[in-house]
Amino acid sequence: MTRIGKYRQRVEIQSCAKTANGFGELEEVWTTDSTEWAQVEPLSGRQMEYAKAIVAEVSHVVRMRFTPGVAVGKRIKFNNRILNVNAVLNTEERNIELQAYCMERADQ
């Protein structure tokens, strides 16, 4: 069982929708699906090697209680930072904790 104490950061789970602007061009619009308590951790060198076995590029792991809908293609907003979700693991397949392996966007 995961202790609540390690989930100290507030994050937003966001998904993208494409909408037409005034010129008929499609634009990405990100909306918040849910706000969750999480543990956002930059990966160390050793953890990075383990994560690369799962996903080619990853800079952070975000741990949170099991939340349906967290998936590849979504993003996690943490303060003013954007983390693109590259892989999601359901820890021990028990629907208790998720680990989202993410890559921080550099173009913010």
N, C-alpha and C positions, 0 to 999 in steps of 0.2 A: 504494500500500500504506500502511496506517495504522500509525504507530509506536506501540509499546506504552507509551512514556513518558507520553503524555497521559492515559491511563486510570489515575487515581490514587485515585479514590473508589470505595468499595464500596457497591453498591446491591442491593436485593432486588426482584425482579420478582414481583408478587403478583396473584392472581386471586381473584374473589369466588364464594362458594357460598352459597346460601340454605338455612338449616336451621330446623326448627321448634324453638322453645323449649318450656319446660314448660307454657306457656299455649296452645300451638298457633299462636303468632304466628311469622311468618317473620322471621328475623334474618340480616343479612349477616355472613358469617365470611370473613375474608381469610386466605389461606394463601400461603406463599412457594413459588413455582415453581422459582426458581433465584436464586443470588447471583452477581453479575457485577462485574467491574471496569469503571468508566465515568468519563466526564468530565461533571460536572453544572455547567451554566453558566447563570446568570441572564441574561436577554436585555437588551441595551442598547436604547435608543430606536430606533436604525436597524435592528437585528436584529428588533425587535418588529414593525416595519412589514412586513419581509419575511415573517415568520412569520404575520402576519395574512392574507397572501395564501393561506396554506395552511390555517390554522385561525383561527376567529374570536377565541378567547381562548387565549393562551399566555403563560407567564411564564418558562419554562426550556426549554432543549434538553439532552437527555441523549444523549451519544454513547457507543456501546459496540461491541464486536465483534458481528458478525451473530449473533443468537440467535433461533432459531425460537420462535414463541409470544408474542413481544412484540407486542401489538396494542391497538387502541382498546378501551377498557372495562377494561383492566387498570390497575394503578397501580405506581408505583415508590416504594419506601421508601428515603429517604436520611437517615441518622442518625435523628432523630425527626421528620422532615418527610415529608409525603405528597404525591406529585406524580401527578395523574390524567393518564393518557395520552390525548391528543386526536388525535394523528396519528403515524404511523410511516413514515419514508422509508428505503428500502434504498438507500444511497448508490451511485449509478451502476448500480444493479440488478446488483451484482457479488457479493452475499452475503458482503461483507467487513465493512462497518460499517453500523450502524443509527443513525438520528437520531430520537429520540422527542421530539415537541413536547408539552409538559406544562403543566398549570395547577396551581399549588400550592393545596392546600386551606387555606382560612382558618379553618375551624372545628376546629382541632386542640387 
